[in-house]
Amino acid sequence: MVYCNNCSRNVTGERVYDGPLCCTFCGKVLEEYNFASEPQFVKDSAGLSKLSGNFVKSVQDISDSRRRTLDKAFDDMRCMKDALSIDDYSDDVVETARRFYEIALERNFTRGRRSELVQAACLYLACRQKKKPFLLIDFSSYLNINVYELGSVYLQLCYVLYLAETRDLQKLIDPSIFIHKFTNVLIPEGNDEVVKTARDILASMKRDWMQTGRKPSGLCGAALYISALSHGLKCSKSDIIRIVHICEATLTKRLVEFENTDSGSLTIEELTEKEKELRTSSLTKKRPNTGSKEASIHEVLCKHMEKKPFAYGLCEECYEEFMKVSGGLDGGSDPPAFQRAEKERIAKLSIEENAKSVSGSPFASGSEKPENIGVSEGATNQAAMDERDNDKLPGVDGSDDESDNFSDIDDFEVDGYLHNEEEKHYKKIIWEEMNREYLEEQAAKEAAAAAAKEASMANYDKCPEDLQAAQELAAAAAEVVAKSRKVILEYQEK
């Protein structure tokens, strides 16, 4: 059977009188040469029959020694997998590790390194991709080597394979995948309730950002210790330390950190009930109606790429944080985030102005009118409350209120905080006396700047016309750049 391009199918070719091979359906010539591929024998001068032609070996991709090295590494990784009890029935993990090892071998990564270190790093990398509950310390304990030495080889291998910046290795490891393994070691007969409670505790830790920046073994140890004690199992810290391979200080620190969270004050029943409510609310919660094409976005645009999109291209967690910070997207050109920021800015400005006026009053430090001193804090807080109340009233716009305009103030108590011309004069004298050193330094700087400017002008007059024109152009360009920076800063402040 041969393939005919004209008929687009396999056909039985026909050779007419041992000529070209033709298609039996359309007659297209498929092969013009007539030769036989079977071995032929000829007789030599002695009358003996021998095979005609020469043996030509096929092109080999690798040498025999390289093949033996790969086979030996594959057998070693399989033995390591069996010793660590990695449930890999179809050998997917070992096959993936073998491909990693082959690439490392092609790039001479094994040169100068112990083969068992590279094999363990490849096997751990395959476990990471297949989400197997194994840590680097498990492989280092099996090989009786330092875990930091193995970790260094693993990081170098990731850079060689260009996997250090990939999404699978950048995202945090879910500690819940280790709970079942550690529970089986602690309780050989197994206990589903302990596993379930430990996973609820880990979920609470994840919501409180305890997962970020911490190793999963410490979180699993704390969750398993709390879960075992809550179900009445006799378990000590030394048992947890022996299982999860952490020190007692780390376990104690994780327990204290969990105690400081909101969930740390709950009982196990309350924590379990809270987790059920959160799971139910996450399943029944509807997506917000954005009323635009954004609602049809099926791609996550935030940093949590592994989660499902919720709204505006964000996951549910980022969407809730966005709504909490911004207040939403309603309001058109005057959104809630801008309104809240503007109100906070006006209230803060009012408090600062009132505080400055109170601190600069001669009655604040003197003893002539001590009855007005105790009212400063109350007056400041009252001014801020009045400002916030005015912002909440409909039809009242606080943007036109200026701090220098006191035409609407008619209160004898407030008049005690306002300065007349004589008080301003005395306050200026006091301030200049208290900041004499600063004023002298500023005067010296201004004098030095003026002297430098005069010297530059003197040199400028002696320069030729071409150099003067270049200096003028540079000065104009610097002035334009300074103005543009000033405009940008003013725009950013707004």
Secondary structure, DSSP 4 states (H G I P E B T S, - for coil): -EEETTTTEEE--EEGGG--EE-TTT--EEE------S--EEE-TTS-EEE-S---PPPPSS-HHHHHHHHHHHHHHHHHHHHTT---TT-HHHHHHHHHHHHHHHTTTTTTS-HHHHHHHHHHHHHHHTT-S--HHHHHHHHTS-HHHHHHHHHHHHHHTT-TTSHHHHSPP-GGGGHHHHHHHHSTT--HHHHHHHHHHHHHHHHTT-STTS-HHHHHHHHHHHHHHHTT----HHHHHHHHT--HHHHHHHHHHHHTSGGGGS-HHHHHHHHHHHHHHHHHPPPP---SGGGG--S--SS-TTSPP-BTTB-HHHHHHHHHHH--S-STTS-HHHHHHHHHHHHHHHHHHHHHHHHTSHHHHSSS-GGGGGGHHHHHHHHHHHHHHHHHSTT--GGG--TT--TT---HHHHTTS--HHHHHHHHHHHHHHTHHHHHHHHHHHHHHHHHHHHHHHHHHHS-HHHHHHHHHHHHHHHHHHHHHHHHHHHHH-
